[in-house]
Amino acid sequence: QKEVEQNSGPLSVPEGAIASLNCTYSDRGSQSFFWYRQYSGKSPELIMFIYSNGDKEDGRFTAQLNKASQYVSLLIRDSQPSDSATYLCAVNRNTGRRALTFGSGTRLQVQP
Amino acid sequence: DVKVTQSSRYLVKRTGEKVFLECVQDMDHENMFWYRQDPGLGLRLIYFSYDVKMKEKGDIPEGYSVSREKKERFSLILESASTNQTSMYLCASSPTYRDSPLHFGNGTRLTVT
């Protein structure tokens, strides 16, 4: 079992719709969760992070965390073609290491 | 704004060569990391460092070594490059406060022929 799992996609949504990206993790002791966006040929850039169960909103983005189910998601409202990218879920596992463990990413395509 | 600079955007090396990838950050971050990114495999941690002269192995350290002689600089060394080390290499840094995010450099695409 991978430590952080994401559906590779592509996830295709029409412009203006809500895109829902999902991530599950195996280490129950994981403490914090990050969503990065990566455009083709570019390096990952942080979108948002979440530590506590529940929802966290930042503009058009909402991160949702359910530690009991070991599940974290990212919702993108009013999706735009410029949101087309690969979205990486990353987890800070409770190993004492300060590095993040990444999923392999979900490719999102927003159709105009 | 955090700036993480990787010395080369593209590199082409021959099998058996010793390869140095350099990374410099300008935010006085304690932690620095080297990841490689391959299609379908995501980002995998090679090595990281949380202080000068300190290093720890990540998930895939075989065939690599690192050097951190100054706080701002973290070098990845491929002792004898092989074709299976053809990849995108990403350097990142972060401060030490709890659960801080990583800030990435632009990446170095290494091709070993």
Chai-1 contact restraints between the chains, C-beta under 6 A:
chainA,res_idxA,chainB,res_idxB,connection_type,confidence,min_distance_angstrom,max_distance_angstrom,comment,restraint_id
A,S32,B,D99,contact,1.0,0.0,6.0,A-B,restraint_1
A,F34,B,P101,contact,1.0,0.0,6.0,A-B,restraint_2
A,S43,B,L90,contact,1.0,0.0,6.0,A-B,restraint_3
A,S43,B,F104,contact,1.0,0.0,6.0,A-B,restraint_4
A,S43,B,N106,contact,1.0,0.0,6.0,A-B,restraint_5
A,S43,B,G107,contact,1.0,0.0,6.0,A-B,restraint_6
A,P44,B,F104,contact,1.0,0.0,6.0,A-B,restraint_7
A,L46,B,P101,contact,1.0,0.0,6.0,A-B,restraint_8
A,F49,B,P101,contact,1.0,0.0,6.0,A-B,restraint_9
A,N92,B,D99,contact,1.0,0.0,6.0,A-B,restraint_10
A,R98,B,N31,contact,1.0,0.0,6.0,A-B,restraint_11
A,A99,B,F33,contact,1.0,0.0,6.0,A-B,restraint_12
A,A99,B,L45,contact,1.0,0.0,6.0,A-B,restraint_13
A,A99,B,F48,contact,1.0,0.0,6.0,A-B,restraint_14
A,L100,B,L102,contact,1.0,0.0,6.0,A-B,restraint_15
A,F102,B,G42,contact,1.0,0.0,6.0,A-B,restraint_16
A,F102,B,L43,contact,1.0,0.0,6.0,A-B,restraint_17
A,G103,B,G42,contact,1.0,0.0,6.0,A-B,restraint_18
A,S104,B,G42,contact,1.0,0.0,6.0,A-B,restraint_19
A,G105,B,G42,contact,1.0,0.0,6.0,A-B,restraint_20
